[in-house]
Amino acid sequence: MANGDTTATRLGQIDLSGDALAIFLKKFAGEVLQTFEESNIMMPLHMVKTIQNGKSAQFPVTGVATADYHTPGENIADAGNSYLSQIRNAEKIINIDPVLIASTFIANIDEVMNHWDARSVYAQELGRTLAIRSDIAVIKTFIAAARSSANYTGANVGDQIDVSAASTTADGTETYTAANLQDSLFLAAEKMDDNDIPNDGRRFAVLSPTDYYKLVNASIATSALNRDVGGMGSIASGTIPQVAGINIFKSTHIPTTDLSGTSTGDGASNNDVFGGSGVGYNGDFSDTVGIVAHPSAVGTVKLLDLATESEYKMELQGTLLLAKYAMGHGGLRPEAAFELVK
């Protein structure tokens, strides 16, 4: 029988017709989306706006109204009186960054000879990479917001909160204890109250795993996790959901080095969140310990949500797998963000 007379069963076809890669593409896309959602903690913790087209998005910023006691007979609308509020208005513009891409190429011969599902593993890695990059960029933006001045007062009412104790290690590194961390969280909560930040259950802190478990261990010792005294969490799960009404999260994505002069990676962003004291999302994070904030402090604009592509390249005898998104991040309400530093 001639080769041209052979009808192959294509494993990727739906109902033996159409695109020979249709099923493979859908499986690949699903795995990337699942991994992205599992690895990313920052997306639910700030404001996200999706646009259909354009290069940027506007976030309106409004001031506050005033009130005064009325004197009978006076015209409320008279410009000479103090009854009319002049409410300030401004805007925050967040630009869309260049498309962020994670990709890999699988040679056809390697995939045929391989004894494990390479596409599944590689798909997970592509999704995880995008999740990490997104998380890091958003955390950096919260840090930039904490270092910025308030929208109207000009005062830096968000701020840096020093968690360090008076002692240092032999190499001169400042040290801090779980008690210092706990005190810093209470101070951040107090500052949020002073800044009229809503105490709506959405205040949060992000710490490194080391500091997170340092806080958990200390809380266990002081019965903070004991449900009988009103605490939350448990020793068995090793979690501490809240301190001072602040939800506690852990992440390995908190930057801790000086990147203020690094123009590659996050430095190539179209958003200058540090306003000249860094580049893109990059700044000096040498003293950064974590962040405490409310979601209103930072916004993200999405133009292209997570999408995937898969194409067999005949001239290369293999398949190109690609995951991508286009979004941008920026500070909205600086007074709602605090940086924990040492």
N, C-alpha and C positions, 0 to 999 in steps of 0.2 A: 504494500500500500504506500503510495506517495505521501510525503509529509504534508502536502497541501490538502489531502483528504482527511487529516486527523482533526477531530473537534475536541478541543480541550475543555475541561470543566474549570472555570475560573472561580476560585474561592472567594474573590472579592465582589463578584456580581450579585445583584439582587434579582432573584427569580430568573436567573440565566440570561439576563439581558442588561443592556446599558453599560455604564462605567465599570470596568473590571476592577477598579480600586475603591468602589463606593463604600463597601462595608469596612474596609481597612481604615479609610479616612475618618469615618464616624467613631470607630473605636479609639483611634489615636486622639481625636479631639476631646472625647469624654475623659480620657485619662489626664490630659493636660489641665482641663478645667478643675477636676477633682483635686489634683495636687496643688494647684494655685490656691484654692479655697482653704485647704488644710494647712498650708504653710504660712499663710498671710494673716497676721493679727491686727494690722493697722487700718485696713479698709473700713471696718465697722466703727472705728474710733475717731472719725473726723467727717467733715462735710464733703459729699461727693456730688458733682453735677455732671450730667451727660449732655453733650451737644451733638447735633447732627452734622454740622459743618462749621467752618471758620477756623481761626488760628488761636483764639483766646476766648475767655468768658468773663463777664462782669459780675461781681458780687457787690450789691449795694450796701453801703454802710451809713447808718443814721445815728444822729446824736440823741440827746434826751430833751424832754420838755421841762419847763419851769412852771411854778404855780405861785399865786399871790392872793392875798385877801382883797376882796372887792369893796371899794368905798361907794356907798349908794349915790347914784346920780352921775358917776363917772362913766364915760364912754369906753367900753372894753376895747373897741377897735382904734381908739385914739393912739397915735404913734407916741405921744408923750407919756403914756402910762406903761406899766410893767406887766400888763396882763397877757400880752401876746408873746408866745414863745417863738424864738427864732431857732428852729431845729436845723442843725447842721446835716449836710448830706455830702457823701463822698463815694468813692468806688474803689474796689480792689480788683485789679486785672490779673488773671492767671493765664499764662501762655501754655499752649500745647508744646511739649517737648518733641524732638525727633522720635520716629518710631523705634521702640526698643525691641530688638530681635534676639531670639535664642534659636539656634539651628544646629543640625547635624546631618551628615550624609552616611548612608548605609550602602555599602557595595552589595550588589545582587549576589555575587558568588559567596560572600561572607555570610549573608543572611541564609542562603540555602544550606550551607555547611554547618551553621551554628546550631547548637543543641538546646538553646534557651531563647525565649521571646525577647529579642533585643529591642524591638520597637516599644514594647511596654515599658521597659526600664528607661530607655532614652526619653520617652515621652514624659515620664515622671520627672526626670532631671531637667528637661526644658521648662516644665511648669514650675518646678521648685526654684530655678534660677530667676525667672521673672518675678516670682513672689518675693524672693529675698531682695531683689533690686527695688521693688516697689516699697517694701517695708522700710528699707534703709533710707530711701529718699524722703518718705513721709516723716520718719523720726527726725531726720536732719532738719526738715521744715519746721517741726515743732520746736526744736532747739533754736532755730533762727527767730521764730516768733517770740520766744521767751527773751531774746536779746534785743528785741525791737521796742520802740516807744509806742505808747498807746495811740489810738487813732486820732483823738482830739486833744487830750490834755498835754501831750508831748512828754509826759513822764513815763519812765520804764516801769509800769506797774505790774507787768509780768516780771519775772526777774530770775536771777540765779540764786539758789539756796545752797549754802555751804553745809555739807554733811560731815565735814572733817572734825575729828577730835584734835586736841592740842598736841598730841604726841605724834612722832614720825618714826618710820623704820630706819634701819641702819643706812639705807641708800637715800634717805631724805624724802621718801614717799609719805605723804600724809595718810593717816589711818582714820578709819571711822568704824563705829560699832553698829549693831542692830538697833540699839537705843538711839543712836544718832539718826539713823534712817527713819525710825518711827517718829522722832521729834520733828524731822524735816517734813514728813507727810502731814503732821498736824499743823505745822506752820504754813504749808502750802494751802491746806484747807481754810485756815484763817484768812490768808491773803485773798483767796477766791471769794470768801464771804465779803471782805472789804471792797473787792472789785465788782460786787453784785453779779458774780457768775452763778448761774442757776445750780442749785443743789438738787438736781433732778435724777440722781442715781447714775448719771453718765460721766461723772468725774473719774479719772483713771490715772494710774501711774504705770510706767514700764521700767523694769529693772533688769539687770543681768541675772542669769540663773544663780550666780554666786551670792549676790545681794538678796535675791528673792528668798533663797533657802536660809540665808542668815537671818532674815526677818521671820521666817516660819519657825525656825528653831528657838529664837528668842520668845516668840509669841507662845509657843508650847510651854516654855519654862514659866511664863507669867500667866498661864491659864487663859490667854487671849483666844485660844481656839476652843475653850470649854463652852459647850452649848448651854450648860447649866447657869453660866454667868453672862449669857447674852452674846458670847463670841460666835464666830462663824468658821466653817471649814472643819477639818479633822486631822488628827495625827496620822491616821491610816492613809489618807489621800495626799498628805504633805502639801496642802494648799492653805492659803490665807486670802480669801476673796476680797476683804476690805480692811482698810485702816482709816479712821476718821471719815468714813463715808466715801472713801476713794477706792475704786476697784483696782486690784493689783494684778498686773500681767508680767510675765517674764519673756525675755527675748535675747537672742544672741546677736542681734543686729544693731545694738547701740554702738555708735562710733566712739573710739577712744584715742585717736591719733590726730596729728595736725595735718589736715588736708587742704588748708586754706590756699595753697599754691598749686593744687592738682587740678589741671584743666581737662583731664580725660575722665571717662566714666561719668559720674554725676556732675562733674565740672563742666560737661558739655551741654548742660541744660539750657533751655531758653529762658528760664526763670532765675533771676539773681536774688535769692531769698535772704542773703546776708548783706545786701545793699552795699557792695564794694569791699567789705572786710573778708570776703571769700570769693569763690567763683562757682556759679551754678548753685548746687546744693552742698557744695564742699566748703567747710570752714575749719577752724581750729577746735578740735574736740578732745584735746589732751587732758582736760580736767573733767570731762563729762562723766557722770555716774548714771543718770537716768532722766526721765521726764515725768512731770505731773501736769495734767491739763484737762480741759473740757473740749469736746469735739468741735465747738464753735471757733476754736483757735486757728484751725487750719482747714483749707479746702483743696479738693482735687477736681480737676476738669478732665473728663474722659471724652475723647473724640473717637477712638477706636478701642473698644473693649477687647479682652483677650480673644484672639482668633488664631486658627491654625491652618496650615497649608501642607499638602503632601503631593509630591510630583515625581514620577519615575522619569529619570533622565537617560534616554536611550544611548546618547553619545558618551555618557559616563558609566553606563551599565550599573545603575544604582538608584536609590530613592533619596531625595532631599526632604527632610522633615523640618518644619519651621513653626515657631510660635512667636506671636508679636502682640504689642499693644501700643497705643499712642495716648498719653495723658500728661498732665502737668500739675504741679503742686505749688501752693503759696500760702502765706500767713493771712489770716482774716481778722482775728481779734487777739492781739498780743497780750492783753491783760488776762487772758484765759490760759496762758501757758507759762510753765516754770521749768527751769533746768536745774537738776540736782548736780552739784559740782563738788569736787574735793580740792 
